[in-house]
Amino acid sequence: VRHPATAVKLKHEGAKAGVEDIALDVARNMWHGLRIEMKAKDGVHSEIQKEWQQFHLDQGYYSVVCYSFLEARNEIVRYLS
């Protein structure tokens, strides 16, 4: 859960609810890019986040949910390999 001031700042910067937190727009193999949704250990993948994830998968982007920095780092390294 974000602090309301952070949410307002992100909205002014163009952030959209549910869109993955990390975008790596580098094509690899059959994928156009990588999208990563970061979650706390006990975080829940919301319905709007699931919809965005499916949208990106349908558009040819590899999209995953990660629950730690190490998990995200491993996904990035694996994707780029």
N, C-alpha and C positions, 0 to 999 in steps of 0.2 A: 504494500500500500504506500502510495506516494504522499508526501506532504502537499497540501493544496497549492502552495506557492510554486513548488516544483512542477506540478501538473500544468499550471498556468504558463510557466516559462516554456515548457516543452510544446504546448499548444501554439504559442506565439512563434516558436521556431519551426513549426510545420509538422510536428509529430502527430500521428494518427493513432487512435486507440486500436490496440490489437496487432499492429504491425510489429514484426520482429525487431529486436533491439540492435542486432548487428547485421549489416549487409556487406558482403564481399562480392563485388561485381567483377569477378574473374571467371571466365568460362573454363570448364574442365570436363573432358569426356562428353557426356550427353547433357550436362547441366550448363545453364547460362550464368549461374552464380550460386552463392551460398547465403542462406538466411538462418540466423540463430536467435531463438527466443531464450533469454536468460531468466532463470527462476531461482528463488531461494530454495533451500533444501525441502521445505514444506510448502512450496509454492504450488498453485493450481493453474493449469493451463485453461484459460477461460474459453467460452464458446466463440467469442469474437476472435480470439487468438487462433483457435482451431480453424476458423473460416479463412483467416488470412494465410495460415500455413497451407491449407489445401489449395487456395488460390495460387500461391507461389509454386507449389508442386505442379499444379496443372499448367502453369506457364513455363515450366522447365527449369525451375530453381530447386536446388537441394535445400530442404528446410528441416531443422531439428530443434529440439528443446534441450537445453543444457542446465544442469543444476549446480555447476561450479566452474570456476575459471579453468581448472585443469581439464574438465570435460570439454569446454568450449575450445581450448587450445588444441586438444587432441583432434577434435572434429575439423578444425581449420587445417592442421597439419595433414590429416588424412585426406581431406578434400583437395589440397594443393599437390599431393603426391601423385 
